[in-house]
Amino acid sequence: MTKLTIVANIIAKADKAELVKTELEKLIDITRAEEGCLQYDLHQDNENRAHFLFYENWESRELWQAHMNAQHLKDYMAATEGAVDSFVVNEMTIIG
């Protein structure tokens, strides 16, 4: 089974950065407790405070997909509707 690394970039609307940050922070503990979650770290850009990045490692793509379909992700999406300018997810595999 190949470990999956996820890099998720979230760019909030400038006037909604604090709302998005608060909602993203709610995901951390519950996600870290999920089956297959090896690492789930939230970062905020030092210059652009509306730019957030999740760096994640999962045991498998299937377990990450279960996370993506979890209720707490649906709740986040509802709470931040209209507050996010950009959301880009990269699925990656370590090569060295």
Residue pairs with C-beta under 8 A, 6 or more apart in sequence:
1 59
1 60
2 60
2 93
3 38
3 57
3 58
3 59
3 60
3 93
3 94
4 57
4 58
4 59
4 60
4 61
4 64
4 91
4 92
4 93
5 55
5 56
5 57
5 58
5 91
5 92
5 93
5 94
6 54
6 55
6 56
6 57
6 58
6 64
6 89
6 90
6 91
6 92
7 53
7 54
7 55
7 56
7 89
7 90
7 92
8 53
8 54
8 56
8 87
8 88
8 89
8 90
9 51
9 52
9 53
9 86
9 87
9 88
9 89
10 20
10 24
10 51
10 52
10 53
10 54
10 84
10 86
10 87
11 48
11 50
11 51
11 52
11 84
11 85
11 86
11 87
12 19
12 20
12 21
12 50
12 51
12 52
12 80
12 83
12 84
12 85
13 50
13 82
13 83
13 84
13 85
14 50
16 50
16 80
16 82
16 83
16 84
17 49
17 50
19 79
19 80
19 83
20 50
20 52
20 80
20 83
20 84
21 44
21 52
23 76
23 79
23 80
24 42
24 52
24 54
24 76
25 42
26 72
26 76
27 40
27 42
27 72
27 73
27 76
28 40
28 42
30 72
31 37
31 40
31 67
31 72
32 40
34 63
34 66
34 67
34 70
35 59
35 63
35 66
36 58
36 59
36 60
36 62
36 63
36 64
36 66
36 67
37 56
37 57
37 58
37 59
37 63
37 67
38 57
38 58
38 59
39 55
39 56
39 57
40 54
40 56
41 54
41 55
41 56
42 52
42 53
42 54
43 52
43 53
43 54
43 55
44 51
44 52
44 53
45 51
45 52
45 53
50 85
56 64
58 64
58 67
61 91
64 91
67 73
